[in-house]
Amino acid sequence: MIAGNDPADARPRIREDIVVGPALIRGSRPIHVIKDPVSERMMTVGAREHFIISRLDGHHSLADITAEYGAEFGRRLDERAWGGVMSTLAGRSLLEGSPPPKAAEPDAGSGPTLLNARIELLRPGPWLEHTAARVAWAFSPVFVLIAMAAAMVACATVALNLGPLFGTATQVWSDPWTGAPALVVLWGVVALHELGHGLAAVRFGARVRDFGIAWRFPLIAPYCAVEEVQVLPSRDRVRIAFAGVFVSLLVLPVALLLWLLAPEGSGLYTFASVLLLFGTFAALINFVPFLKLDGYSMLNHALGTENLARDARSHVLGRLRARFGGAEQPPSPPRPIGFAYVTYATSSVLFHTALTAVLAAWWFTFLDHLIGPWTAAGLLAATAVAIIAVYRTRAVRRRAASDTRHRSTGKEGT
C-alpha cells in the first residue's frame, strides 16, 4: 500500500496467513521460524529481519520502520537495504500481491544408516483429527492431575516392591508363553506413546508427517514424525513432547491393578509384573534430559532453545578454547541461557560418563566369563572406537546438512 508518491510512504503488508513463531535461541542469538502454509515452507530469520517483518502490517510506513529500526539497532535502513529486503520477501512470496508461492520440494533427509533408519507406514488423515476431537477430555487439567496421581501411586508401588517385582519378572526367561505376550504389549504401549504425540500435535496446531517404524541402535520401535512445532508457543511445544510419556504413564495404574488382582505365582502375575516393572522404567527414563527422548525435548522447549545439546556443547567448548587456547571469546547468550548451557553440558558429561562406566563394567563382567579378561577388554575397546568413529562421521554430516539448511533459510545481516 502506498500513501503517496514517496516510496518511504509505502505501507507493505506480509500475507495474513503467514505464521511467525516465537523467539528461539540458536547459540547466542534469537531466531524466529516462519511458516508459509501454502507452500509448506519453513524459513528462519534473525532478530533484525523479524523486527522488520513484524512491522510490515499495512499500517507502518517504510519511513516509520526505518526510524524504529535505527533507534533499536543503531543503523538506518537506506534505499538499497530496503530494496534487498523487499526483493527477498517478494521472492519468497511473503508479501501481499506477490506471485503465488511454489510448493516446497520434499526433504530427502540424510538417509538411513546402520544406527538410525525409518520405515514410513502411515500418513495421517482425517481419522487423526477426529480421534483428537473425541479424546479432548484427556487434555483437561482435571484429568491430567488425576491420571498423574494414579501414575505416581503405581511408581511408588514399584519402588517399594522393586526386589520381588524384578525376581518375578525375570521368570519370563523360562516361560516364553508369558514373556512373548508381555513384550508385544510393551511394544504396543510404545505405539500408543507415539500416537499420544500425534494427537497432541493435532490438538495444539503442529503437523504430523507420518507414523512408522524406526531403527535406533539397538532398538526397533514405532515413531511419530511431528513437524512445525517451532512456530508454536513454548507451552504447547512442551505439551506435545509430554503427551507421549503421559500415555505411557496412563498404562501403569492398569498394570498395577492387574498385578494386585492376579494370583501370586500364576502366569498372569508374572505377566503383570513385567508390564508394571518395565513399563515404569520405560516411562521414567523418558524424563532423563540427557538422552534424546521426551525429557530432552521438554527441557529444550521450556528454555526456548533451538538445540540445547548442540549449543550447550558449543558454548562450553568455545569458552574453554577462549580461556585456555587463546581463541577469540565467543558471543555471549542471554544470562539465563548461558547458565543453562553450562549446567546442561556439565551434567550431561557426568551422566554419560557414569552410564558408560556402568555399561562397560557390566559387559566386561559378562564377557570375562566367556572369553577371558584381555580379550574382553580388547573387544570392548574396539567396539568403543568403532562406535565413536560412526557417530563422529554422522555428526559431521549432520552438521554440514544443518549449515546448508541455515544458509538457505535465511541469514541475519540487515
C-alpha positions in Angstrom: 0.0 0.0 0.0 1.4 3.5 -1.0 0.1 6.6 0.7 1.8 9.0 -1.7 4.5 9.2 -4.4 7.3 9.0 -1.9 8.5 5.3 -1.6 9.1 6.0 2.1 5.3 6.4 2.5 4.7 2.8 1.2 3.0 0.5 3.7 3.6 -3.1 2.5 2.0 -5.9 4.3 3.0 -9.5 5.0 0.4 -12.1 3.9 -2.1 -12.6 6.7 -1.8 -16.4 6.6 2.0 -16.3 7.3 2.8 -17.7 10.7 5.7 -16.2 12.6 6.9 -18.3 15.5 8.2 -17.1 18.9 11.9 -16.4 19.5 14.2 -19.4 19.9 17.8 -19.1 21.0 20.3 -20.5 18.5 23.7 -20.4 20.1 23.8 -16.8 21.4 21.2 -15.1 19.3 17.4 -15.2 18.9 15.9 -16.6 15.7 12.3 -16.9 14.5 10.8 -19.6 12.3 8.3 -18.5 9.6 5.8 -20.9 8.2 4.2 -20.4 4.8 1.0 -22.6 5.0 0.5 -22.6 1.2 3.9 -23.8 0.1 4.5 -25.5 3.5 8.0 -24.0 3.6 9.7 -23.2 6.9 12.1 -20.3 6.9 14.4 -19.0 9.6 15.2 -15.3 10.2 17.2 -13.4 12.8 16.1 -10.7 15.2 16.6 -7.9 12.8 14.7 -9.5 10.0 11.9 -10.3 12.5 11.9 -6.7 13.7 11.1 -5.6 10.1 8.6 -8.4 9.3 6.6 -7.8 12.4 6.0 -4.2 11.4 5.0 -4.9 7.8 1.4 -4.8 8.7 0.0 -2.3 6.2 -0.1 0.4 8.9 3.7 1.2 9.4 5.3 3.1 6.5 8.8 2.3 5.5 9.8 5.7 7.0 8.3 4.6 10.3 10.1 1.3 10.3 13.4 2.9 9.3 13.2 5.3 12.3 12.3 2.5 14.7 15.0 0.2 13.3 17.6 2.9 13.7 16.6 3.5 17.3 16.7 -0.2 18.1 19.9 -1.3 16.2 21.7 2.0 15.7 21.7 1.6 12.0 19.4 3.2 9.4 18.0 1.2 6.5 18.8 3.1 3.3 17.1 2.7 -0.1 19.5 -0.1 -1.1 18.8 -2.1 2.1 15.1 -1.7 1.6 15.4 -2.9 -2.0 17.1 -6.1 -0.8 14.6 -6.7 1.9 11.6 -6.2 -0.4 13.0 -8.3 -3.2 13.8 -11.1 -0.7 10.3 -11.1 0.8 8.6 -10.9 -2.6 10.9 -13.6 -4.0 9.7 -15.9 -1.2 6.0 -14.8 -1.8 5.6 -13.5 1.7 4.2 -10.1 0.7 0.6 -9.4 -0.3 0.4 -9.2 -4.0 3.5 -11.4 -4.6 3.3 -14.3 -7.1 1.7 -17.5 -5.6 4.3 -19.5 -3.7 5.6 -22.7 -5.2 5.3 -25.9 -3.2 8.4 -26.9 -1.3 10.4 -29.8 -2.6 10.3 -32.9 -0.3 13.2 -33.1 2.0 15.3 -36.1 1.1 16.8 -36.2 4.6 20.2 -37.7 5.4 19.1 -41.2 4.5 19.2 -44.4 6.6 22.4 -45.5 8.4 23.4 -48.6 10.4 22.5 -46.7 13.6 19.3 -44.9 12.5 16.7 -45.7 9.9 13.0 -45.2 9.4 10.2 -47.0 7.5 7.1 -45.0 6.9 3.9 -47.0 7.4 1.0 -44.5 7.6 0.2 -40.9 6.7 -2.2 -39.1 9.0 -5.7 -38.4 7.6 -9.0 -37.1 8.9 -9.1 -40.0 11.4 -6.3 -38.4 13.5 -8.2 -35.1 13.8 -11.4 -37.0 14.6 -9.7 -39.0 17.3 -8.1 -35.9 18.8 -11.5 -34.3 19.0 -13.0 -37.3 20.7 -10.3 -37.5 23.4 -10.3 -33.8 24.0 -11.2 -34.5 27.6 -7.8 -36.2 28.1 -6.2 -32.8 27.7 -8.1 -31.2 30.6 -6.2 -30.2 33.7 -8.5 -32.3 35.9 -7.9 -35.5 34.0 -4.2 -34.9 33.8 -3.9 -34.3 37.5 -5.9 -37.4 38.4 -4.0 -39.6 35.9 -0.6 -38.3 37.2 -1.7 -39.0 40.8 -2.6 -42.6 39.8 0.7 -43.0 37.9 2.7 -41.8 40.9 0.9 -44.4 43.1 2.0 -47.0 40.6 5.6 -45.8 40.6 5.7 -45.7 44.4 4.4 -49.3 44.5 7.2 -50.4 42.1 9.8 -48.6 44.2 8.6 -50.3 47.4 8.4 -53.8 45.7 11.3 -53.5 43.4 13.1 -56.7 44.5 10.1 -59.0 44.4 8.9 -57.5 41.1 12.3 -57.9 39.5 12.5 -61.5 40.7 9.1 -62.4 39.3 9.7 -60.5 36.1 12.9 -62.4 35.3 10.9 -65.7 35.3 9.8 -64.8 31.7 13.2 -66.2 30.5 12.0 -69.7 31.5 8.4 -69.0 30.5 8.2 -67.7 26.8 4.4 -68.1 26.7 4.3 -65.3 29.3 7.3 -63.3 28.1 6.2 -63.0 24.4 2.8 -61.5 25.1 4.3 -59.1 27.6 6.9 -58.0 25.0 4.1 -57.5 22.5 2.0 -55.4 24.9 5.0 -53.3 25.9 5.8 -52.7 22.2 2.1 -51.7 21.8 2.5 -49.2 24.7 5.3 -47.6 22.7 3.0 -47.3 19.7 0.3 -45.7 21.9 3.1 -43.4 23.2 3.8 -42.2 19.7 0.1 -41.8 18.9 -0.1 -39.6 22.0 2.4 -37.2 20.4 0.4 -37.2 17.2 -2.9 -36.4 19.0 -1.3 -33.6 21.0 0.3 -32.2 17.8 -3.1 -32.0 16.1 -4.6 -30.6 19.2 -2.1 -27.7 19.6 -1.5 -26.9 15.9 1.6 -28.8 14.8 1.7 -31.1 11.8 2.1 -34.9 11.8 4.1 -36.0 8.8 3.8 -39.8 9.2 3.8 -42.8 11.6 6.2 -45.7 11.1 8.9 -48.0 12.5 12.3 -46.6 13.5 15.6 -48.5 13.9 17.6 -46.6 16.5 20.5 -48.8 17.6 19.9 -51.1 19.3 16.1 -50.7 19.4 13.3 -51.1 16.9 10.2 -49.0 17.9 7.3 -47.1 16.4 7.7 -43.4 15.8 5.6 -40.3 15.1 7.2 -37.5 13.0 5.8 -34.2 14.3 6.8 -31.1 12.3 6.3 -27.3 12.6 6.4 -27.2 16.4 8.9 -24.2 16.2 6.0 -21.9 15.3 4.0 -22.8 18.4 4.3 -21.2 21.8 6.7 -22.8 24.3 3.9 -24.1 26.4 2.3 -26.0 23.6 5.6 -27.4 22.4 6.2 -28.8 25.9 2.7 -30.3 25.9 3.3 -32.2 22.7 6.6 -33.6 24.0 5.0 -34.6 27.3 2.0 -36.2 25.6 3.8 -39.4 24.7 5.2 -40.1 28.2 1.8 -39.2 29.6 0.2 -42.0 27.6 2.9 -44.4 28.9 2.2 -43.3 32.5 -1.6 -44.0 31.9 -0.8 -47.7 31.4 0.9 -48.0 34.8 -2.3 -47.8 37.0 -3.9 -50.5 34.8 -0.8 -52.7 35.2 -0.8 -52.1 38.9 -4.5 -53.2 39.2 -3.8 -56.3 37.2 -0.8 -57.1 39.4 -2.8 -56.7 42.6 -5.7 -58.9 41.4 -3.6 -61.7 39.8 -3.0 -64.8 41.9 0.6 -64.8 43.1 2.7 -67.4 41.3 0.4 -67.5 38.3 1.4 -66.7 34.7 -0.9 -63.7 34.9 1.0 -62.4 37.9 4.3 -62.7 36.1 2.8 -61.0 33.1 1.6 -58.1 35.2 4.9 -57.9 37.0 6.7 -57.5 33.6 4.3 -54.8 32.5 4.5 -52.9 35.8 8.3 -53.0 36.2 9.4 -52.4 32.6 6.5 -50.1 31.9 7.6 -47.9 34.8 11.2 -48.0 33.7 10.4 -47.1 30.1 8.1 -44.2 31.2 10.5 -42.7 33.7 13.6 -42.9 31.5 11.8 -40.6 29.1 12.2 -37.8 31.6 16.0 -38.0 31.6 17.1 -34.8 29.7 20.5 -36.2 28.7 19.0 -38.7 26.3 17.3 -37.6 23.1 13.9 -38.6 24.4 10.9 -36.7 25.6 12.6 -35.2 28.7 15.2 -33.6 26.5 12.5 -32.1 24.2 10.5 -30.8 27.1 13.6 -29.1 28.6 14.6 -27.7 25.2 11.2 -26.3 24.6 10.8 -24.9 28.1 14.1 -23.0 27.8 13.2 -21.7 24.3 16.4 -23.1 22.8 16.6 -24.4 19.3 19.0 -27.3 20.0 20.1 -27.3 23.7 22.6 -30.2 23.5 24.4 -28.8 20.4 24.5 -25.2 21.6 25.4 -26.1 25.2 28.4 -28.1 23.9 29.5 -25.4 21.5 29.2 -22.7 24.2 31.2 -24.5 26.8 33.9 -25.6 24.3 34.1 -22.1 22.9 34.6 -20.7 26.4 37.3 -23.3 27.2 39.2 -22.5 24.0 39.0 -18.8 24.7 40.3 -19.3 28.2 43.0 -21.9 27.7 43.7 -21.9 24.0 43.9 -18.2 23.1 40.9 -18.4 20.8 38.5 -15.4 20.4 35.8 -15.1 23.0 32.5 -16.4 21.6 29.4 -14.2 21.7 27.5 -14.4 25.0 23.9 -15.7 25.0 21.4 -14.2 27.4 22.5 -14.8 31.0 19.9 -17.4 31.9 20.6 -19.3 28.7 24.3 -19.2 29.3 23.8 -20.6 32.8 21.6 -23.3 31.3 24.2 -24.2 28.7 27.0 -24.6 31.3 24.7 -26.6 33.7 23.4 -28.9 31.0 26.8 -29.5 29.4 28.4 -30.3 32.7 25.6 -32.5 33.9 25.5 -34.3 30.5 29.2 -35.2 30.6 28.8 -36.6 34.2 25.7 -38.6 33.3 27.2 -40.1 30.1 30.5 -40.8 31.8 28.7 -42.7 34.6 26.4 -44.5 32.2 29.4 -45.6 30.0 31.3 -46.8 33.0 28.3 -48.9 34.3 27.7 -50.4 30.9 31.3 -51.1 30.2 31.7 -52.8 33.7 28.6 -54.9 33.0 29.7 -56.0 29.6 33.3 -56.7 30.8 32.0 -58.9 33.6 29.7 -60.8 31.2 32.5 -61.3 28.6 35.2 -62.1 31.1 33.5 -65.4 31.9 33.2 -66.3 28.1 36.5 -65.1 26.5 38.8 -64.0 29.3 39.7 -60.6 30.6 42.3 -59.5 28.0 40.1 -60.5 25.0 37.1 -58.9 26.7 38.9 -55.6 27.2 40.2 -55.6 23.6 36.8 -56.3 22.2 35.2 -53.5 24.3 37.9 -51.1 23.2 37.5 -52.0 19.6 33.7 -51.6 19.9 34.1 -48.2 21.6 36.4 -47.0 18.8 34.0 -48.2 16.1 31.0 -46.5 17.8 32.9 -43.2 18.2 34.0 -43.3 14.5 30.5 -43.9 13.3 28.9 -41.2 15.5 31.7 -38.8 14.6 31.1 -39.3 10.9 27.4 -39.0 11.3 27.8 -35.8 13.4 30.0 -34.2 10.7 27.4 -35.0 8.0 24.5 -33.7 10.1 26.4 -30.5 10.9 27.1 -29.9 7.2 23.5 -30.5 6.3 22.3 -28.2 9.1 24.7 -25.4 8.0 23.3 -25.8 4.5 19.7 -25.5 5.7 20.6 -22.5 7.8 22.2 -20.7 4.8 19.2 -21.5 2.6 16.5 -20.5 5.2 17.9 -17.0 5.9 20.8 -15.0 7.4 20.8 -12.2 9.9 22.7 -9.2 8.5 20.3 -6.4 7.7 
